[in-house]
Amino acid sequence: METFRDWRSVYACDASEQLVESELARFNYFADGFLQDTSEEKTRLSKKQQAELLEKALHLQPLLDGFGNLIFQIPSCPFSRNPQIISLTRRASGLLSLSRQRVQQAPTLLSALMKDPVTVWKEAQPAAIAKARQEWCPPAGQRSPSPDIFYASEDETLRREWLFCDDTKMVALHGEEASLIHPKNPQPRQRYSKKLYLEAAENYPDSQIQRPPQQVNVE
């Protein structure tokens, strides 16, 4: 982590204009990189490096409080009309707010980062299944000529599941014959033949079967 002056107990107007401008520029560069490197989407770091940065982020509060104090005091200083300082202060204010949020999120982000990706995938399954049912199943009371699959998945053990809109589930363990699991107390007229369920599963595109991410080493 870069070293900055502790602005928590400093009267900003007693500092030189050049020092304030330099510190703001350095803070903006640091905060912009910090936000990028702790972002799941934009980070340039490995998982191990990102985890190390998030651990250090837990100790950033004094730095952020210091620059919060500096930014608050600048409008009352003689150099507050300096166009460069105005621009730097405006950007620092936005980056400070985002950095405070990221520091608060750090424990959660760190915990998620260190989780096994297969576990993360499994935890996301209920929400993904509910969304798929809503998007793909016909309105209640409508019956298709063949059973509709709205979600299919294959876990890390190669166990496959096909979920049908009539609440029937088909399960196939690796190397074993598929079995049907019907909902409790189904309406007899709503049940399809086993052959139709099997055909629906066989014809379901393999590319649409949801699978967990491959294991990734945190190194």
N, C-alpha and C positions, 0 to 999 in steps of 0.2 A: 504494500500500500504506500502511496505517496505521502510525504510529510507536508503538513500545512501549518501555518500560524494558528494558534488557538484564539479565535475571535470572540469567545464567549464572554470574556470580561474586559474586552478592549473597546475604548471609545474610537469608533471608526474615523471620526473627523481629525483625530490626532495623528493618524497615519498619513504617509505621503500619498499623493495621488497616484504615483507610479506603482507603489506597493499594492494599493487597492486594485488597480487595473490588472496588475500581474496576477494577484491571487484569484481574482474573479475568473480570469482567462484559464488559469490552471485548474480551478475547480470545475469549470464547465467542461474542459477536456476530460478530466477524471470522471465526473458524473456521467457524461455521455458514454464513455467506455464501460463504466460500471453497469449501467442500465443495459447496454448491448450484451455484455458478457454474462449477465445473469438472466438473459431472456432465453426461453426455450426455443424460440424461432430463429433468432439472429446471432446467437452466441458463436464465437470463433473458437471456444475452448473445448477441451475434452471434458467428459463427465467428471473426471477426477479433479481437473483444474477448476471447473465450475463449482464443485462441492467445496473446495478449499476457499474460493472467493466468497461463497455464501456464508461460510463459517466466519470469515473475517468481517463480513457485512454486519454481523451481530454487534460489532464494536464500533460501528460508524456513527452512532448517535451523537457523541460529543462534537465530531466534525460537522455534522449537519446542523446541530444547534448553534455552533459558532458562526457558520455562514448565514444562518437565519438571522442572527443578531447583526451581522455585518450588513446584510441586505436591508434590514429594517432601519438601520441608522443612516445609510447613504443619502436619502433624500434631504437630510438636514445638514449635509456637509457642503463646503464651498465648491467642491469638484463635482457636485451632483449633476451639473449641466453639461459635463463633458460627454459629447455624443457617444464616444467609445464606451465609457462607463455606463451610460444609460442602456446601451445595447447589451453589454455584458451582464448588467444587473437583471434586465428583463429575462434574458435566457437563463441565468443562474436561478432566478425565482422559480421558473418552470421545472428545471432539472432538480431543484431542491425538493419540490413537492413530490415529483415522481420517485426520487431516491428515498424519501421518507416512507412512501408506500412500499417500495421494494424491500427496505430493511424490515418493515413489519411482516412482509410475506416470507422473509428469508427462512424461518424455521419450517414453514409448510413446504416451500420449494425444495429445501434441502432434504426433507423427509421423502418427498416424491421422487427426487433425483436418485436417492439411494435405494429406492424400492426395486425389486425384481420387475422387469418390464412385463413378464407374464402375469404377475399379480396385479399390476396396474390394469392390464387388459381385462382380466377377469372381473375386477371391480367395476369396470365400465360396461360390462355386459347387460345388466338389468336396464340401464337407460337406453342402450342401443337397441335392445329387443323391444322395449316399449315404443320407441320412435318408429321402428320398422313396422310394427303391428299397425300403428296409426296410419302410416303411409301406404301400406300395401294391402291391408285386408278390406274387403267390401263392407258396406254398412250392415248393421245387424238385421237379420231377417232375409238377406239375400244369399242364395245358395248357388255356388258355381258348379258346373257339370263335373269337375274334378277337384280334388283337394288343393287348396292354395298354400304354398310355402311362403312365409313372409320373412323367415330368417333361418340361416343355416350356419353352423360353426364347426370348427375342428380344433380341439385343444392340443396342448403340447404332447399328450399321450396318443394322439391320432384318433381320439374318440370323437365321433361325429354326431351332431344333433340336427334334425330338421324340425322346425316348428311350423305347424299348420294353423290356419286361421280358425279352424273349428276346435282349437285347444288340444288337438292330438299332437303327440311328440313321437318322432322316430329316432331311435338311438342305435348306433352301430359302433361297437368296440373294434379295435384294430384286429383284423383277421377273423372276425366273427360275423354271423348273420345278423342283419338289422332286426330290431324288435319294435313293436308299436306300444305306446303308452297312451291309452284313451283317457279323456277327462272323466271325473267322477259324475255319475248320473247323466250320461249323454242322452240326447234325444235320439231314439232309434232311427228316425227318418233322416237325421242329419249325418249319420255315420256312412262313410264310403267303404268300399271293399278294400281289403289289404292290398290287392293288386294295384289299385289306383294310387294308394299311398306310395308303394314301392316305385311305380312308374314316375310319379312326380319327383321323388328323390333322385332317381337315376337320371332324369332329364334336367335336373337343376344344374345350372352352369357352375363348373368348378371354380371359375374366377370370382363367383359371387359368394363363395363360402368364406366366412370370416375366420381369420386365424390370428393367433398371438404373434407379436413381433419376435424376431429371433433374439436369442440371448445376446446381450452386449456387455462386454467387460467394461468396468468403470475405470480402467487404467487410462 
